[in-house]
């Protein structure tokens, strides 16, 4: 069925990220997060990508650091064959003793996911970075730091350039300049540094500025430094990620109701999980998602070049891990786009044919939006895809001390100059990860996050006092391509 570019297009951007957990904890926090993401998200996604699905994938350097660390494949295999096999068997036996045969059978079925994942990894030669190489279009900052919160231009440069160098070293020179701003945290002052590093385009969240559903979110912008700013479309994303998004449906597996070993044999509606029933819902929700996206482009994209571009950006780990059926839904979306006549396009390809609107001329694109919010270039407040569309998730009262700790640590490294060796730099990069403040602000494994902050802060102080005297570094595989500030 012909789509016609004047009907608009959909780009699905999957941001693939894991904080540096190698060697830092196991169940229930730490390396287990990486193993679960590999089994539930990354390997199933690769199967979909290999089928030709035109999805856009960003991989953070810190995730790739861990996927190239020596020995992780053996630890993953041990996790599957020992930890997951045993815990599924124990929980299934407990359910049978309690008279819940249906829950026991579901636990036995779900164990098979891990067994299949291990076999899939082995078929790929235990090489996930190699498997992702044909699809790794976008990169990000070295350790996913919230760039507007960094204290110095040199600190921003170290995060950005290290991330880009890492990507090029791993995946070659075919990079087209796509750079995922961690947490979509954008501020106009970052753009010249991004441009200097070779960034062509990045995604931004402008819902707080223009309002949810505004047509401004369907056309890329270009700033004075030449970086293309691609708005993500909250109206489209919330069909998945909103409080009442698809994953909340009663038929899907309940992520929060778990057994003693954190397995989840229940549905959201409280019934024993029925995988066949859930897969039927993924097809229905995929059809709904595509139909709503078509309507969104028809209603708000009229008059925009090409009919508008709806960018649905999601954390890869949401699909398959947090939302167990998410990859099945995504596969059904690819099919539905073809069936309903919606063009699904890789973001780099869409940007190659679209003319972005200069931010200085946004008033000419939509006078009403400009009248309410002023010209884009006149407002310097940072934006993000966090709560309230600002930086409060990473700098608000609950995590203010974390934000100040990170800035003090960065200033200490900059002040140390040549005395700050690579050990100190790597501890700073680890400390700057956005994940620690996010966990504390959201109450997700907050003690683990605080422990990691304290540990990296102490190690950084030690490295500045006694450069080179570190013994066996805990961050043995972090940021091998890091540049000095």
C-alpha positions in Angstrom: 0.0 0.0 0.0 1.4 3.4 -0.9 2.0 5.7 2.0 2.8 9.1 0.3 5.3 11.3 2.2 2.7 14.1 2.4 0.9 12.0 5.0 3.8 12.3 7.5 6.1 9.6 9.0 6.9 7.9 12.2 10.4 7.4 13.6 10.8 5.1 16.6 14.0 5.9 18.5 15.2 3.3 21.0 17.6 4.7 23.6 19.7 1.8 24.9 21.5 2.4 28.1 22.7 0.7 31.3 24.7 2.4 34.1 28.1 0.9 34.9 27.2 -2.1 37.0 29.9 -4.5 36.1 31.3 -5.8 39.4 29.1 -3.6 41.5 26.5 -5.9 43.1 24.2 -8.7 42.0 20.7 -9.7 43.2 18.6 -7.6 43.4 20.7 -4.6 42.3 23.7 -4.3 40.1 24.9 -6.7 37.4 21.6 -8.5 37.5 20.1 -5.4 35.8 22.4 -5.9 32.8 21.7 -9.6 32.6 18.0 -9.0 32.6 18.2 -6.4 29.9 20.3 -8.7 27.7 17.8 -11.6 28.1 14.6 -9.6 28.0 15.4 -6.6 25.8 18.6 -6.6 23.8 18.5 -10.1 22.3 14.8 -10.0 21.3 15.3 -6.5 19.8 18.2 -7.8 17.7 16.0 -10.4 16.2 13.5 -7.7 15.2 16.3 -5.5 13.7 17.6 -8.4 11.8 14.2 -8.8 10.2 14.6 -5.4 8.6 12.6 -3.2 10.9 13.6 0.4 10.2 14.1 1.5 13.9 16.6 4.0 15.2 18.9 2.7 17.9 21.2 4.7 20.2 23.7 2.9 22.3 25.4 4.6 25.2 29.2 4.2 25.4 28.9 3.0 29.0 26.7 0.1 28.0 29.1 -0.8 25.2 32.0 -0.7 27.7 30.3 -3.5 29.7 29.3 -5.5 26.6 33.0 -5.6 25.6 34.3 -6.4 29.1 36.2 -9.7 29.2 34.3 -12.5 30.9 30.8 -11.0 31.0 29.4 -13.8 28.8 30.5 -16.5 31.3 28.9 -14.5 34.2 25.7 -14.2 32.1 25.7 -17.9 31.4 26.1 -18.6 35.1 23.3 -16.2 36.0 21.0 -18.1 33.6 22.0 -21.7 34.3 22.4 -21.4 38.0 20.6 -18.3 39.5 17.6 -18.1 37.1 17.1 -21.8 36.7 17.2 -22.4 40.5 15.0 -19.5 41.5 12.3 -20.4 38.9 12.4 -24.0 40.1 12.2 -22.9 43.8 9.3 -20.5 43.2 7.4 -23.1 41.0 7.8 -25.7 43.7 6.5 -23.2 46.3 3.5 -22.4 44.2 2.6 -26.1 43.8 2.8 -26.7 47.5 0.4 -23.8 48.0 -2.0 -25.3 45.4 -1.3 -22.8 42.6 -0.6 -25.1 39.7 -1.4 -22.4 37.1 1.2 -20.1 38.6 3.7 -22.9 38.8 3.3 -23.6 35.1 3.7 -20.0 34.2 7.0 -19.8 36.1 8.2 -22.9 34.2 7.2 -21.3 30.9 9.0 -18.0 31.8 12.2 -19.8 32.7 12.3 -20.9 29.1 12.9 -17.2 28.1 16.3 -17.2 29.8 17.3 -20.6 28.3 16.4 -19.3 24.8 18.3 -16.0 25.4 21.5 -17.9 26.4 21.2 -20.0 23.2 20.6 -16.8 21.1 23.7 -15.2 22.5 25.8 -18.2 21.8 24.5 -18.3 18.2 25.7 -14.7 17.9 29.2 -15.8 19.0 28.7 -14.1 22.4 29.3 -10.8 20.7 26.4 -8.3 21.3 28.3 -5.2 20.2 29.1 -6.9 16.9 25.4 -7.8 16.5 24.3 -4.3 17.2 27.0 -2.7 14.9 24.8 -2.5 11.8 22.1 -0.7 13.8 24.1 1.5 16.1 23.2 4.8 14.4 23.4 7.2 17.5 25.8 7.5 20.4 25.6 9.5 23.6 27.8 11.0 26.4 30.4 8.7 27.9 28.6 7.8 31.1 25.2 9.5 30.5 25.8 12.7 32.5 23.1 15.4 32.5 25.1 17.8 30.5 23.5 21.1 31.5 24.3 20.3 35.1 28.0 20.0 34.5 30.1 22.7 36.0 32.6 23.4 33.2 32.9 23.4 29.5 35.8 21.1 29.8 33.6 18.6 31.7 31.0 18.7 28.9 33.7 18.2 26.3 35.1 15.2 28.1 31.7 13.5 28.3 30.7 14.4 24.7 34.0 13.7 22.9 34.7 10.6 24.9 31.3 9.2 23.9 31.8 10.0 20.2 35.4 8.7 20.1 34.1 5.5 21.8 31.4 5.1 19.1 33.7 5.6 16.2 36.3 3.2 17.6 33.8 0.5 18.0 31.5 1.0 15.0 33.7 2.8 12.4 33.4 6.1 10.7 29.9 5.6 9.3 28.4 7.7 12.1 26.0 10.3 10.7 26.2 12.7 13.7 23.3 11.5 15.8 23.8 12.1 19.5 21.4 11.3 22.2 21.4 13.9 24.9 21.3 12.0 28.2 17.7 12.4 29.6 17.1 14.7 26.6 18.6 17.4 28.8 19.2 20.3 26.5 20.4 23.9 27.0 21.3 26.3 24.2 24.8 26.8 25.5 25.6 23.1 24.7 25.0 23.4 21.0 28.4 25.0 20.0 30.2 22.2 21.8 28.1 19.5 20.2 28.7 21.1 16.8 32.5 21.2 17.4 32.4 17.5 18.2 30.7 16.7 14.9 27.1 16.3 16.2 24.6 16.8 13.4 21.3 16.1 15.3 19.9 15.3 18.7 16.5 14.8 20.3 14.9 17.4 22.6 11.7 17.4 24.8 9.8 20.7 24.3 6.4 19.7 25.8 6.8 22.2 28.7 7.6 24.9 26.2 4.9 24.4 23.5 2.3 22.2 25.2 1.4 18.6 24.7 0.0 17.8 21.3 1.3 21.1 19.7 2.2 20.9 16.0 5.7 22.3 16.8 6.7 18.8 18.0 6.3 17.4 14.4 9.1 19.5 12.7 12.9 19.5 13.4 14.6 22.8 14.3 18.1 24.0 13.6 20.0 26.3 16.0 22.6 28.9 15.3 25.4 26.3 15.7 23.9 24.1 13.0 22.8 21.3 15.2 19.4 19.9 14.3 17.1 19.6 17.3 14.4 16.9 16.8 11.4 17.3 19.1 10.2 14.0 20.6 6.4 13.8 20.5 4.9 13.4 23.9 1.4 12.8 22.6 2.7 9.7 20.7 5.1 8.5 23.5 2.4 8.7 26.2 0.4 6.0 24.4 3.1 3.7 25.6 4.8 5.5 28.5 1.9 7.4 30.1 0.3 6.4 33.4 -2.5 4.8 31.4 -0.3 3.6 28.6 -0.6 0.2 27.0 1.7 -1.6 29.5 -1.0 -1.0 32.2 -3.5 -3.1 30.5 -4.9 -5.9 32.6 -3.8 -8.7 30.2 -0.1 -7.8 30.5 2.3 -9.2 33.0 2.5 -7.3 36.3 6.0 -6.1 36.8 5.4 -5.1 40.4 3.7 -8.2 41.8 6.4 -10.8 42.3 7.4 -14.0 44.1 10.1 -14.2 46.7 12.7 -14.4 43.9 11.2 -11.5 42.0 9.5 -13.5 39.3 6.2 -12.3 38.0 3.5 -15.0 37.2 0.6 -12.6 37.5 -1.2 -10.3 35.1 -2.0 -6.7 35.9 -5.6 -7.7 36.6 -4.5 -10.1 39.3 -5.2 -13.3 37.3 -2.5 -15.8 36.6 -0.5 -14.6 33.6 -1.7 -15.9 30.2 0.9 -15.3 27.6 -1.4 -16.1 24.7 -4.0 -13.6 25.9 -1.3 -10.9 26.3 0.0 -11.4 22.7 -3.4 -10.8 21.4 -3.5 -7.5 23.2 -0.1 -6.5 21.7 -1.6 -6.8 18.2 -4.6 -4.7 19.2 -2.5 -2.1 20.9 -0.2 -1.9 17.9 -3.1 -1.3 15.6 -4.4 1.4 17.9 -0.9 3.0 18.2 -0.5 3.3 14.4 -4.1 4.5 13.9 -3.6 7.2 16.5 -0.3 8.3 15.0 -1.8 8.6 11.6 -4.6 10.8 13.1 -2.0 12.9 14.9 -0.1 13.5 11.8 -3.3 14.2 9.8 -4.6 16.7 12.4 -1.4 18.5 13.5 1.0 17.8 10.6 -1.1 19.4 7.9 1.0 22.1 6.2 4.3 20.9 7.6 7.0 19.6 5.2 6.3 16.0 4.4 3.2 16.1 6.6 5.2 16.1 9.8 7.5 13.7 11.6 6.3 12.0 14.8 9.3 10.8 16.9 8.4 8.2 19.5 11.5 7.9 21.8 11.6 5.1 24.3 14.1 3.5 26.6 14.9 0.1 25.0 14.8 -1.5 28.4 11.2 -0.5 28.8 10.5 -3.0 26.0 10.9 -6.6 27.1 12.2 -6.0 30.6 9.8 -3.5 32.3 7.0 -4.2 29.8 7.4 -7.9 29.2 5.4 -7.9 26.0 7.0 -4.7 24.6 9.1 -6.3 21.9 6.1 -8.3 20.7 4.1 -5.0 20.6 7.0 -3.3 18.7 7.1 -6.1 16.1 3.3 -5.7 15.6 3.7 -2.0 15.2 6.2 -2.6 12.3 3.6 -4.8 10.7 0.7 -2.4 11.3 2.6 0.6 9.8 2.8 -1.4 6.5 -0.8 -2.5 6.8 -2.3 0.9 7.6 0.0 2.9 5.3 2.1 4.8 7.8 5.7 5.3 6.8 8.1 4.0 9.5 11.5 5.6 8.9 14.9 5.6 10.5 15.4 9.0 12.0 18.7 9.7 10.2 16.9 9.0 6.9 14.0 11.3 7.8 16.3 14.1 8.7 18.2 13.7 5.4 15.1 14.7 3.4 13.5 17.2 5.8 14.3 20.9 6.0 14.5 22.0 9.6 13.0 25.3 10.7 15.5 27.8 12.1 14.8 28.4 15.8 15.0 32.1 15.2 12.0 31.9 12.8 9.8 29.7 14.9 7.3 32.6 15.2 6.7 32.2 11.5 5.9 28.5 11.8 3.2 28.9 14.5 2.4 32.4 15.6 0.1 31.3 18.5 2.8 29.0 20.0 5.4 31.7 19.6 3.1 34.3 21.2 2.6 32.1 24.3 6.2 30.9 24.7 8.4 33.4 22.9 10.9 32.6 20.2 12.8 29.4 20.9 16.1 31.1 21.0 15.0 33.7 23.6 14.4 31.1 26.3 17.5 29.6 27.9 15.9 27.4 30.5 17.1 23.8 30.3 14.6 21.2 29.2 14.5 17.4 29.6 12.2 14.4 29.4 12.2 14.1 33.2 9.4 15.1 35.5 8.0 18.6 34.7 10.2 18.8 31.6 13.0 20.4 33.5 16.1 19.2 35.4 14.5 18.8 38.8 14.7 15.0 38.7 18.5 15.4 38.9 18.9 18.7 40.8 15.7 19.2 42.9 15.5 19.2 46.7 15.6 15.4 47.0 18.9 15.2 45.2 20.4 18.7 45.6 23.3 17.4 47.6 24.0 14.9 44.9 24.1 17.6 42.2 26.5 19.7 44.4 28.7 16.7 45.1 29.1 16.1 41.3 29.9 19.7 40.6 32.5 19.8 43.4 34.1 16.7 42.2 34.3 18.0 38.6 35.9 21.3 39.8 38.4 19.4 41.9 39.5 17.4 38.8 39.7 20.5 36.7 41.7 22.3 39.3 44.1 19.4 39.6 45.1 19.7 36.0 47.8 17.3 35.0 47.7 15.7 38.5 44.3 14.2 37.6 45.3 10.9 35.9 43.0 8.5 34.0 41.9 6.9 37.3 40.6 10.1 38.6 38.9 10.9 35.3 37.2 7.6 35.2 35.9 7.9 38.8 34.5 11.3 37.9 32.8 10.0 34.8 31.3 7.2 36.8 30.1 9.7 39.4 28.5 11.8 36.8 26.0 9.2 35.6 22.5 10.5 35.6 21.2 7.2 36.9 22.2 7.7 40.6 20.2 10.9 41.1 17.3 9.4 39.1 17.2 6.3 41.4 17.2 8.5 44.5 14.6 11.0 43.2 12.3 8.1 42.1 12.9 5.9 45.2 14.3 3.1 43.0 17.2 1.2 44.7 18.1 4.5 46.4 20.5 2.9 48.9 22.4 1.3 46.1 22.7 4.6 44.3 23.9 6.4 47.4 26.5 3.7 47.9 27.8 4.1 44.4 28.0 7.9 44.8 29.9 7.6 48.0 32.2 4.9 46.7 33.2 6.8 43.5 33.6 10.1 45.5 36.0 8.4 47.9 37.9 6.7 45.1 38.2 10.0 43.2 39.6 11.8 46.3 42.1 9.0 46.7 43.2 9.1 43.1 43.8 12.9 43.4 45.9 12.5 46.5 48.0 9.6 45.2 47.8 9.4 41.4 48.6 6.0 40.0 48.4 4.2 43.3 45.1 2.5 42.8 45.8 -1.3 43.0 43.2 -3.2 41.0 40.7 -0.6 39.6 37.1 -1.3 40.2 36.3 0.6 37.0 38.4 -1.8 35.1 36.4 -1.6 31.8 34.9 1.9 32.0 35.6 4.5 29.3 38.6 3.0 27.6 38.4 5.9 25.0 38.0 8.7 27.5 39.8 11.9 26.8 41.2 14.2 29.4 39.2 17.4 30.0 
